[in-house]
Amino acid sequence: MTSEGWGPDDVRAGMRSLPKAELHLHVEGSIRPSTAVELAARHGVALIEEEARRRYRYSDFDGFLSAFAWVVSFLREPADYALITRRLAEELLAEGVVYAEVITAVGVMLWQRQDAEANLVAMAEAAREYEPRGLTIRWLPDAAWQFGAGAALEVARRVVRWTGLGVIGFGMGGDEMMFDYREFRPAFDLAAEHGLRRTAHAGEVGPPTKIRDAVEILGAERVGHGIAAIHDPAVAALLAERGIPIEVCPTSNVCTGALARQLGKRDATLADHPLPRLLAAGIPVTLASDDPAMFHTDLVSEYAACASPLGLRPGGVLRLLEASFEHAFLPPAAKRAYVERLHASAAARGFGAVGEA
């Protein structure tokens, strides 16, 4: 597939067959309305699918957080988490994803007084069922900014013991504006001491200073969203010079109102997304779906949006595909193997050229 006839439908048609990595994906945000109905019924709650669909419509970030909390309220025991892991794995396989680093809200589990380790065991066992089918899932447990630094440290204390369950990192999500990031450094330091990789949502709705703090204070090795980098050339240069990738989720940024907020507009569309500007600034970028069910998207659709309306050519899209493997929390040899597999698959299907921007 080359520049001729290049458009979102062409990308969508070719993309499913190419091996892909997904690095910013919340398992709780993958719960489709039909699965929400099934989970509710398990716990004696009457729910119709239309109600779930209505809950998944919002115009700002607070509305999204409320919807996230609502659907997570139906996750009450390990079997529920195993169910959503299997449903997500089936979707990832259908999209051609071969490797995924999946975020799970351990902070919320603890807030709900659940046995978080039992939940992770169930999720890990469910995920392993898909390895013979070509999908590897690793886990990035996270805490929520809004629960405070003490809760984050408790999450870190627990997850450092779970590496045998496929846990490879620790992160923070939620409302980035509530606290000074310096308060969360002990949690990140503890994760680092035990060899876990670190991520942090920053610069999604907040200013570019949040991105700098995530990197310089917390030691984040990847930044979730990070679109505020467009406002500060020094922050953009920091990311570019240190090779710290931002996990860009375009549809998410539109649906939560984060993009409109960053651009100072009443409304924003995918055509307004600064992904091309971020790439032009030399910032490493990976593409992801974030909460696909809640934003009515999937990874293939995100790549299709790169072609139109964002205007990336085949080589640019191929570089994004490469980046998701290159910036995964994997050993170098595993990264190289995935990239070589991608190149072979792309060449066999005539999908662009690395040199074609």
N, C-alpha and C positions, 0 to 999 in steps of 0.2 A: 504494500500500500504506500503510494507516494503522494506528492502534493496534488496531483491531478485528481479531481473529484473528491477532494478532501473536505469532510464535514462531519458533524456529530454522528450521523447515521453510519458513516464509513468507520469511524472510530469504534462505535458501539458494536458493529458487526465483527470487526477484527479483534477487538480488545478481549473478549471473553476467552479466546483461545490462547492468549499470551499469559505466561506465568507472572503473577503479581504478588506484591507484599502489601499488607495493610498494617500501618503502624500507629494509627490513632483511631481507635474503635472501642466504644463503650458497650460491653455486653448487655447492660441493662437498657441501653438506648437502641438495641436491636430488636426489642420485643414488639412484634407486629400486633395490630389490634386484635386479630383472631387469637393470638397467643395470650394476650391480656385477658380476653374473655375466658379462655381455658384455665388460666391461673386463678382468676377470681372465683370460678366455679369450684375449684379444688378447696377453696376456703370458705365456701358458703355465701359468696357475694354474688348477687344477681347483677349481671353486666351484659349489655348488648354491644355489638361491634360498633354501631354508629356512635355510641357514647365515647368509646375509646378513640374513634376517629376525630370526634369533636374536641377531645382533650388534646389531640396532637395538632391543634391549630392555635397559633399564638403569634404575636407581633413584636415581642421584646424578650430580652434575656430572662427577666423575672418570670414571665409566663412560661418559658421553657423549663426553668428550674422547678416551677410548681408542677408541671406535667411530668417531669422526671420523677419527682417525689411521689406523685400519685401512682404511677405504674410500678415503681419499686415497692410500694406498699403491698403488692400482691406476691412478692418474693419473701417467703416466710420459712422455708426449710430447704435442706440440701437438694431434695428431689426437684424443687422448682428451679434451682440454679442449673442442675443437670439438664433439665428440659430446654432452657433457653440457650445453653451451650450447644446442644445438638441442633436446635433450629438455626442458630447462627452458623454453625459449621456447614450445614447443608447449603445455606445461601452462599457462603464463601466458596465452596467447591463449584457451585453453579456459575460463579463469577470468574473462575480461573485463579483464585487466590491459592497460593501454595504455602505461604508463611504469613502468620498474623501475630502481632503483639497486642493482646486484648486487655483493655483497662477494665477493672472491676472495682466497685465502690465498697471496699472493706470498711471505710469510715462510716458509711451508712449502715452496713451490717452491724457494726458495734453500737451505733446509736440506737438501732432497733433491738439491741440486746440478743442478737443471734449468735450462734456458734460459727464464727467466721471460718475457722479452720475446717470444720465439717463441710461448709459450703464449698471451700476451695478444693477439698478432696473430691467432692462430687463433680465439680467442674473439670478438674484435671482428669479424672477417670473417663468422663464423657468425651473430652477432647482427644484422649489417646485412641479412642475407637476410630478416629478419622485419619490417623497417621498412615495406616496401610493403603488408604485411598489417596494419599498425596498431600494432605494438609497438616502442617505443623502449627500448633497454637502454643504460644508462651504468654505468661500473665504479667500484667503491670498493675498490681493493687494500688489503689490511691486513697488518700484522705481528702476531705473537703475543706477548703479554706475557711468556710463559714463556721465550722465546728471548733476552730481555734487550734493553737499550737500544741496544747496538751493532748488533744485527741489525735493530732497528727503523729506525735511521738509514740503514742500507744499503738497506732497502726504500724509504724515502723518497727517497734519492738516485736510485734507478732510476725510480720511478713519476712523478717530476716531469717526466721526458722523454717520457711516454706519453700526453699529452693528445690527441694526434692519433688515438689508439686508442679514444677515448671515455672515458678516465679523467678523473673529475671531482673525486675526493677521495682522502683517505688516512685510515686508521683503525687501531684496535687491537682485537684480540679475544683470546679464550682465557682463561687463568687470571689474573684481575685481582688476586689476592692475593699474587703472588710478589714484586713490586717496588714501590718508592716511585715514584709517577708523575713526580716531578721529574726522574728520570733520563731520561725519554722526551721532555722538552721540546725538545731539539735537533731531533728528527725532526719534531715538529709545527711548529716554527718554520720549518724548511726547506720543508715542504709549504705553509705559509701564504705564504712569500716567493714561491713560484711560482704562487700563485693557486688552489691546491687547497683544497677544503672539508675540514673535519676532523670526524671522528666518533670515539667511543670507547665500548667496552663498559664500563659501570661501574654498580655498585649492582645487579648481577645476583645474585651470591652474597655480594658484599662489603658493607661498611657505607656509610651515606650520605656519609661523608667522601670516599669514592672518587668519588662524583658531583661533589662540590664541587671536588676536585682536577682532575678531567677538564675542568671548565669554567674554573676560575680559573688553573690552571697550564698546561694543555695547549691551552686555547682551543677546546675541542670545541663545535661548533655544533649538534650533536645528540648525545644520549646513548643508547647501546644498552641496552635493558631498563630500568635506572633504578628498579626497583621499591622499592629501599631508601629512596627519598625519603619513604615513608610514616612512617619512624621519626624524621624530623627536620624540624619545621616550617620551620626556617631554610633548609634545603636546598630544600624544596618552594617556599618563597617566592622563593629565588634563581632557580629555573627559571621560575616564573611571571612574575616581574618582568622577567627578561631575554628572555622568550619563547623559551626553549630547549626544544625538544621532546624527549620520551623516546619511543623506539621500543619499544612494548609488544608482547610476544609471549607471550600467555597460555598456550597449549598447551605451548610450549617450557619455560616456567617451571615447569609441573607435571611434565613428563617428566624434567627434569634434577634435580628436587628443590630447585631454587633457591627456589621459592615456599614450600615447607615450611620451608626453612632460614630464610628471612626472617621467617616467621610463628612460628618456634619450635615447629612441630608435627611430629609423626612423619610424617604424611601430609597432603597438601593436594589439593584438587580445583579445577576451574575456578570453582566457586561461591565459593571463598575468595579469588579474585584481586582485588587492590586497584584494578583499573582504574577503577571508579566513584569511589573515594576520590581517586585521582590527578586525575581530571577535576574533581571538586568542589573540589580545592585550587587550581584555575586553572592547572594545569600543561598546556602543550600536549602532546597525545598523538597519536601515529600508531599504527596497528595493522599488525602484520606477522606472517609465518609462520616467520621465522628459518631453520630447517633442515627444510623441510616433509617430505621423505622420511623423515628420521630421527625425526621426531616424529609421523608418520602424520597429517598435517594438510595444509591448503592455506589460501589467504587467504579464500576463501569460508567455510570452516568457522570461521575466527577471527571473522568478522563474525557468523556464526550464533550463536556463543557469547556475543556481546555482547547478543543478545536474550534468550537463556536459556542458562546460568543467571545471567548478570550483570545482567539486568534493564533494559538500555537500551531506550528507546522509539525509534520510527522517526526522529524528529528528531535524537536523539543519535547514532544510527548514521550518519545522513547527514553530521553534523558531523565524524565520524571520517573518512569518505570525503573530505570537503573538505580536512581537515587533511593528509592524505597528499600532496595536490597542493601545498597552501600551504607545506609545509615541505620540499618537494623542493629539491634544489640546482639550481634552474632560474631563468632570468631571470624577472622579474615578469610580463612580458607572456605568456610561455608558461604560467605558473601560472594567470593569469586565464583564458586560453583553455581550459585543462583544466577549471577549476572551472565555467565557463559551460557547457561540454559536459556535465559531470556534472549540473548543475541541469536542463538541458533534458531529458536522458535520464530523470532521476528524476521530473520533472513529467509526462512522457509516459507513465510507467508507474505514476503515482500513488503513488510511493514516499515516504511520509511528508511532513513539512514541516519546514523549517529551524527554525521556532519551536516545534516539538513535542518536548519533552525526553524 
